[in-house]
Amino acid sequence: MEESAKIDHVIETLLSEIRKHGILEVSMEQYQVVCNGILKFATRKAVEVYSDALMNEFTRTAERRCDEGDICPEYLRFQKRVVRMLKSLISTGYVDFSADNSRKKYKISDETAHLVVDILNENKLVGEAKVEMNIVMRHFFFYAQYHKIS
């Protein structure tokens, strides 16, 4: 996707990709709220085209609102997640659903993590099934690495 794309089209594409990913409807509403906030922000700035500068300004505004107690830190974190997802869509053409900080219990090498992602994608798993299988596979590879099984 090009950085010269209209912001409403980029957001529409993002929401479509989130739905395809298997996000629950209640969570979709949260994504929609944040995306609507980004659209309103762009409208107030009289901007129709996506830019990293717009996303950075939106993020700074959200951080200021959090500092002032207008929004909670969890909501700020979620807004930043949506911005990261938009940026990945623009830069790669794909939405990066990974978390900013890895809180995974079973830490594996980057090479093995890529293998897990490839396996999950090859089997076309989505949503909760993908999350659950990711955990099982990471646990397996963590155990194998820990016990130096190759």
Contacts in CASP RR format, 6 or more apart in sequence:
PFRMAT RR
TARGET T0000
AUTHOR 0000-0000-0000
METHOD contacts of the structure
MODEL  1
MEESAKIDHVIETLLSEIRKHGILEVSMEQYQVVCNGILKFATRKAVEVY
SDALMNEFTRTAERRCDEGDICPEYLRFQKRVVRMLKSLISTGYVDFSAD
NSRKKYKISDETAHLVVDILNENKLVGEAKVEMNIVMRHFFFYAQYHKIS
1 10 0 8 1.000
1 13 0 8 1.000
1 89 0 8 1.000
1 90 0 8 1.000
1 93 0 8 1.000
2 90 0 8 1.000
3 50 0 8 1.000
3 51 0 8 1.000
3 52 0 8 1.000
3 90 0 8 1.000
4 49 0 8 1.000
4 50 0 8 1.000
5 49 0 8 1.000
5 50 0 8 1.000
5 90 0 8 1.000
6 48 0 8 1.000
6 49 0 8 1.000
6 50 0 8 1.000
7 38 0 8 1.000
7 39 0 8 1.000
7 42 0 8 1.000
7 47 0 8 1.000
7 48 0 8 1.000
7 49 0 8 1.000
7 50 0 8 1.000
7 54 0 8 1.000
8 39 0 8 1.000
8 48 0 8 1.000
10 50 0 8 1.000
10 86 0 8 1.000
10 89 0 8 1.000
10 90 0 8 1.000
11 35 0 8 1.000
11 38 0 8 1.000
11 39 0 8 1.000
11 86 0 8 1.000
13 89 0 8 1.000
14 31 0 8 1.000
14 35 0 8 1.000
14 82 0 8 1.000
14 85 0 8 1.000
14 86 0 8 1.000
14 89 0 8 1.000
14 95 0 8 1.000
15 28 0 8 1.000
15 31 0 8 1.000
15 32 0 8 1.000
15 35 0 8 1.000
17 89 0 8 1.000
17 94 0 8 1.000
17 95 0 8 1.000
18 28 0 8 1.000
18 31 0 8 1.000
18 85 0 8 1.000
18 95 0 8 1.000
19 28 0 8 1.000
20 126 0 8 1.000
21 95 0 8 1.000
21 97 0 8 1.000
21 126 0 8 1.000
21 127 0 8 1.000
22 126 0 8 1.000
22 127 0 8 1.000
23 31 0 8 1.000
23 127 0 8 1.000
30 78 0 8 1.000
31 82 0 8 1.000
34 78 0 8 1.000
34 79 0 8 1.000
34 82 0 8 1.000
35 82 0 8 1.000
38 55 0 8 1.000
38 58 0 8 1.000
38 82 0 8 1.000
38 83 0 8 1.000
38 86 0 8 1.000
41 54 0 8 1.000
41 57 0 8 1.000
41 58 0 8 1.000
41 61 0 8 1.000
42 48 0 8 1.000
42 54 0 8 1.000
45 54 0 8 1.000
45 57 0 8 1.000
47 54 0 8 1.000
50 86 0 8 1.000
50 90 0 8 1.000
52 87 0 8 1.000
52 90 0 8 1.000
55 83 0 8 1.000
55 86 0 8 1.000
55 87 0 8 1.000
58 79 0 8 1.000
58 83 0 8 1.000
59 79 0 8 1.000
59 80 0 8 1.000
59 83 0 8 1.000
62 71 0 8 1.000
62 76 0 8 1.000
62 79 0 8 1.000
62 80 0 8 1.000
63 76 0 8 1.000
65 71 0 8 1.000
65 76 0 8 1.000
66 72 0 8 1.000
66 73 0 8 1.000
66 75 0 8 1.000
66 76 0 8 1.000
71 79 0 8 1.000
77 100 0 8 1.000
80 100 0 8 1.000
81 99 0 8 1.000
81 100 0 8 1.000
84 96 0 8 1.000
84 100 0 8 1.000
85 95 0 8 1.000
85 96 0 8 1.000
85 97 0 8 1.000
88 94 0 8 1.000
88 95 0 8 1.000
88 96 0 8 1.000
89 95 0 8 1.000
104 138 0 8 1.000
106 135 0 8 1.000
106 138 0 8 1.000
106 139 0 8 1.000
106 141 0 8 1.000
106 142 0 8 1.000
107 142 0 8 1.000
108 116 0 8 1.000
108 138 0 8 1.000
108 141 0 8 1.000
108 142 0 8 1.000
108 145 0 8 1.000
109 145 0 8 1.000
112 141 0 8 1.000
112 145 0 8 1.000
113 138 0 8 1.000
115 141 0 8 1.000
116 134 0 8 1.000
116 137 0 8 1.000
116 138 0 8 1.000
116 141 0 8 1.000
119 137 0 8 1.000
120 130 0 8 1.000
120 133 0 8 1.000
120 134 0 8 1.000
120 137 0 8 1.000
123 133 0 8 1.000
125 133 0 8 1.000
143 149 0 8 1.000
144 150 0 8 1.000
END
